[in-house]
């Protein structure tokens, strides 16, 4: 949930770390800090607020030094203030640490260290960890790397850490368990970060640490990798990065979220590129092709995910059961891991995560593997933990998603899951050939249809102006578009702080209809294909109670237009593909309302992009 950056080499560390923190600010932005070592003094600056606040404050200190670490925080232990911000010093002042994660047994360690004379200035678990490392280093008479390894065997929790010793300024020690960590490898210089974005312009070579691995990064030497549990030697695998600098910049858009909404036609095309050959009726996906029998022989598919990815899983439930006739259960990963679920070796678990680092989804993967299930991952980030932990998988190829509120992650996840369902349906013979080819052809045209929906943006901005001050909002959908209603409500909540709820339209009469009056805007997804007449009846019920109706309709619709206060038209397509279109107006509506309300669209309060702790 936090972002960490480090540098050791021949360049000035400050500009590298500050730019890196700005690129990682999506991971947490309630406080920030930086520590620079100039060969004599460690210059530390910390502040509540954002990275820009840190930049302003650091203008008053020495910025010299080719060794440094920085941190942008999403608070877990301790309120977001200057004292609790990272980096943290050990009591001697020799060791400095940054940390992403949670040390669950920190209170017991803190009590023990306190009895040995250690004094703590913050409320954080991180300050406890750095002093534990110092205690081990002093008591055992070992080097920093060994002290880190011994100390981490005494902690319970999750971490990605970088720590250095001012008495030995030619090295940084890093370690990982449950939180992501990458090492950029340059010419006699190293970069450390939560992901590769802080160092993409300096090197294309990166080493991604596995769980329970640590590394000593020393100038003039190769990376020394070891297992934390038993100190066994591990061997780093240098990967060539596929990311480019342009993809992580705003490109002229006011916000990353708007840029990413408009990237969806290209992102969807990149997702099916090389996989879909509609003219030949072919879908090629190596992860499915090589494990087809596991899917075809499965008693059921379990989908585990959180947030927006969970909504994509709900869409997939309709697709898999409708097309491939395979039973599907969609689980919140955060609940799945704790309720002692029944899992067998005849199950397939599909884990969905944009970042590939979601802690609860990773825990669900480990649980399913322990029970013998086959685990398939759907994620966006190459080399992420989920990509490494699963038996097989498929990348969405959406490109970096910086805005905290997911947009293109949702549509590209649905695209991948639809391709999988179609491939299985074809193999099982559960879909008529004509329908199969028709959906393939339609899928190939989806990017063009999304571009057409994006043309409604000026009209949606006008609708947003009318409802920007509403305190509540209701979203309704049926069938494939019920999950889209949930996702639309989530987007509005996340970035505009308006209370919103998504419901199956038929459930309105079972409670939510009590909320409807002339002040309640109701967004209804009412496309021609998919229970249209039933949804029209629901709209009439809202209308009779003076609710304000915003309808997403198929082009040329007249019946709903006569009932609704506002309509947004989308091109006609198959019901199974309609979520790829109906979600676009809801993304734009949330975006414009949030901007009009003066909200920070890309960095909504209390949220972070990648939830790497429980």
Secondary structure, DSSP 4 states (H G I P E B T S, - for coil): --EEEEEESSS-HHHHHHHHHHHTGGG--SEEEEEEE-SS-EEEEEEES-HHHHHHHHTTS----SEEEEEEE--SSS-SSTTTSSPEE-TTS-EEEEEEEEETTHHHHHHHHHHTT----SS-HHHHHHHHHHHHHHHHT--HHHHHHHHHTT--EEEEEEEEETTSTTEEEEEEEBS--EEEE-SS-EEEESSGGGGTTT-SEEEEPPTTEEEEEETTS--EEEETTT--EE---EEE----GGGGS-TT-SSHHHHHHHTHHHHHHHHHTTTEEGGGTEE--HHHHTTHHHHHT-SEEEEEE-HHHHHHHHHHHHHIIIII---EEEEEHHHHTTTT----TTEEEEEEESSS--HHHHHHHHHHHHTT-EEEEEESSTT-HHHHHSSEEEE-------SSS-SHHHHHHHHHHHHHHHHHHHHHT-S-HHHHHHHHHHHHHHHHHHHHHHTTHHHHHHHHHHHTT-SEEEEEE-GGGHHHHHHHHHHHHHHH--EEEEEEGGGGGGTGGGG-STT-EEEEEE-SSSSHHHHHHHHHHHHTTT-EEEEEEETT--HHHHH-SEEEEE----GGGTHHHHHHHHHHHHHHHHHHTT--STT-TT--SS----
